[in-house]
Amino acid sequence: MKKLLIILVLLSSKSFAQDYSGLRQKLEQFVDQSIAVRQSVMPTAQEFGFESYQMDSLNQLINFRDSIHLQFVVAVLTEHGWLGTSVIGKKANISIFLAIQQAPNDQVRERYYPMLEASAKRGESSLSQMATMKDRILVNKKLPQIYGTQWNYVDDIQVLFPLEDVNSVNEKRVEVGLELLTDEELKTAQSKYQ
């Protein structure tokens, strides 16, 4: 009996530690579901309006799925840390990012951002995702963003939230693999929060 327990423990710990294929599949499934439901937003809004019952229902479905995704990802992060692309693949790695980025509050993003940053600096996650999350955290604190990834609508015109440094933002974007902002886009940058 003692030998059987030891063998079972060794087998389960080895397969759990080494085989991430089930975890990868589940994370990829969350991405596919997120994309599918969000593809319905504009058609639903165009047909029924943004203030419609149909849009309310769709938003509730999005929030419900996002909350399940987030709970799963938080459990993964607690147990394994921020798993990089070499361990779970690019799509599953994106799934982790999306769950944290779409979290309903910045406390979640602030808690897990250092994990993303470390993973990105090791080349295991996207530097552009790291930049996007950093900017979102800053913007939500009413601080200037660094990389120019966060936009707002003012009088139905899309404008950049305030930038830390308009003159060096494109250099910083290149460092993290983002496309350059055009002069026209840079002109829309708000000088302060409204």
C-alpha positions, 0 to 999 in steps of 0.5 A, a space after each residue: 500500500 505504501 509503495 502504491 501511494 508513493 508511485 501515485 504521488 510521483 506520477 501525479 506530480 510529474 504529470 501535473 508539473 510537466 504537462 500543460 496541454 490541458 491548461 493550454 487548451 482551456 486558456 485558448 478556449 477562453 480567448 475563442 469565447 471572448 472573441 466570439 461574444 465580442 464580435 456580436 457587440 457592434 452588430 447588436 448595437 447597430 440593430 438595437 442600439 447601445 441602450 437596448 435590452 439586447 445590449 444589456 444582455 450581451 454586456 452581462 454575458 461578456 461580464 459573466 464570461 470575463 469573470 469566469 476567465 479571470 477566476 481561472 487565470 488567477 488560480 493559474 497565476 497563484 499556482 504557476 506564476 505568469 506562464 510564458 509562450 515557451 511553456 503554454 504557447 502564444 495564444 494561451 499566454 495572450 489569454 492570461 493577459 486578456 483576463 487580467 487586462 479586462 479585470 473590472 478593477 486596477 487592483 487586479 492589474 496592479 497585483 499581477 502586472 509585475 509578473 507580466 513585466 518579468 515575463 515580458 522582459 524574459 521574452 516569454 510574454 509580449 512587451 506591447 501587452 506589458 506596455 498596454 497594461 502599464 498605460 491602463 493602470 496609469 490612466 486609471 490613476 489619472 496619471 499620464 501614460 507612457 506608451 500612448 496605448 489608451 484612447 478616449 472619446 471627447 465629443 465623439 472624437 477619439 483622442 489619446 489620454 495625456 502622455 508623459 512625454 509626447 516627444 519620446 512616446 514613439 521611441 518608447 513604442 518602438 522599444 516594445 514593438 508598437 507602431 508609431 503614432 502619427 503626427 495627427 494622432 499625437 495632436 489629439 493627445 489631451 494635455 490634461 484629464 477632463 
